């Protein structure tokens, strides 16, 4: 089973706190993405472009940079552990 990242957990919580489905997040963002693609983002299998992140974030009540900060923080953590 794939380990869930902090970002994955954060995105799922933000979506569920707003009682939204993945399809609703994709549709409400008007980012031109499918619910399947949003699911990949939520599972950490894809990273949105900055323009998509800027459209998804308000739907989830998040700052758009969170999609990129977690990735950078994880890489830095991994480098420190090596």
C-alpha positions as a Python dict, from the first residue, in 0.01 Angstrom:
ca = {
    (1, 'X'): (0, 0, 0),
    (2, 'X'): (128, 344, -92),
    (3, 'X'): (225, 568, 198),
    (4, 'X'): (14, 881, 204),
    (5, 'X'): (199, 1210, 216),
    (6, 'X'): (116, 1505, 434),
    (7, 'X'): (-8, 1688, 125),
    (8, 'X'): (-236, 1399, 29),
    (9, 'X'): (-391, 1394, 374),
    (10, 'X'): (-424, 1774, 371),
    (11, 'X'): (-600, 1779, 33),
    (12, 'X'): (-843, 1503, 129),
    (13, 'X'): (-926, 1673, 457),
    (14, 'X'): (-979, 2012, 288),
    (15, 'X'): (-1211, 1853, 30),
    (16, 'X'): (-1408, 1651, 285),
    (17, 'X'): (-1438, 1950, 520),
    (18, 'X'): (-1622, 2124, 235),
    (19, 'X'): (-1832, 1815, 157),
    (20, 'X'): (-1704, 1806, -199),
    (21, 'X'): (-1639, 1512, -430),
    (22, 'X'): (-1330, 1501, -649),
    (23, 'X'): (-1556, 1576, -946),
    (24, 'X'): (-1698, 1883, -773),
    (25, 'X'): (-1348, 2014, -696),
    (26, 'X'): (-1244, 1965, -1059),
    (27, 'X'): (-1562, 2129, -1191),
    (28, 'X'): (-1570, 2420, -946),
    (29, 'X'): (-1205, 2504, -1007),
    (30, 'X'): (-1273, 2574, -1376),
    (31, 'X'): (-916, 2459, -1434),
    (32, 'X'): (-1012, 2239, -1727),
    (33, 'X'): (-919, 1917, -1548),
    (34, 'X'): (-1115, 1596, -1502),
    (35, 'X'): (-1207, 1438, -1172),
    (36, 'X'): (-967, 1157, -1261),
    (37, 'X'): (-679, 1403, -1297),
    (38, 'X'): (-770, 1573, -971),
    (39, 'X'): (-770, 1228, -808),
    (40, 'X'): (-414, 1177, -932),
    (41, 'X'): (-316, 1511, -779),
    (42, 'X'): (-486, 1422, -452),
    (43, 'X'): (-308, 1086, -438),
    (44, 'X'): (28, 1248, -507),
    (45, 'X'): (69, 1081, -845),
    (46, 'X'): (66, 1412, -1037),
    (47, 'X'): (160, 1767, -952),
    (48, 'X'): (-58, 2045, -1091),
    (49, 'X'): (88, 2326, -1294),
    (50, 'X'): (95, 2660, -1114),
    (51, 'X'): (-206, 2782, -1315),
    (52, 'X'): (-411, 2474, -1219),
    (53, 'X'): (-297, 2500, -855),
    (54, 'X'): (-412, 2865, -849),
    (55, 'X'): (-759, 2753, -960),
    (56, 'X'): (-787, 2450, -731),
    (57, 'X'): (-671, 2625, -413),
    (58, 'X'): (-967, 2861, -361),
    (59, 'X'): (-1212, 2572, -404),
    (60, 'X'): (-1032, 2390, -123),
    (61, 'X'): (-972, 2701, 87),
    (62, 'X'): (-595, 2667, 55),
    (63, 'X'): (-304, 2880, -58),
    (64, 'X'): (-201, 2763, -405),
    (65, 'X'): (166, 2732, -306),
    (66, 'X'): (85, 2437, -77),
    (67, 'X'): (100, 2208, -382),
    (68, 'X'): (467, 2297, -421),
    (69, 'X'): (581, 2366, -63),
    (70, 'X'): (516, 2011, 56),
    (71, 'X'): (718, 1866, -231),
    (72, 'X'): (1012, 2094, -159),
    (73, 'X'): (994, 2029, 216),
    (74, 'X'): (990, 1651, 160),
    (75, 'X'): (1295, 1668, -67),
    (76, 'X'): (1481, 1878, 187),
    (77, 'X'): (1387, 1634, 463),
    (78, 'X'): (1511, 1340, 254),
    (79, 'X'): (1843, 1516, 186),
    (80, 'X'): (1892, 1587, 558),
    (81, 'X'): (1825, 1222, 643),
    (82, 'X'): (2081, 1088, 393),
}
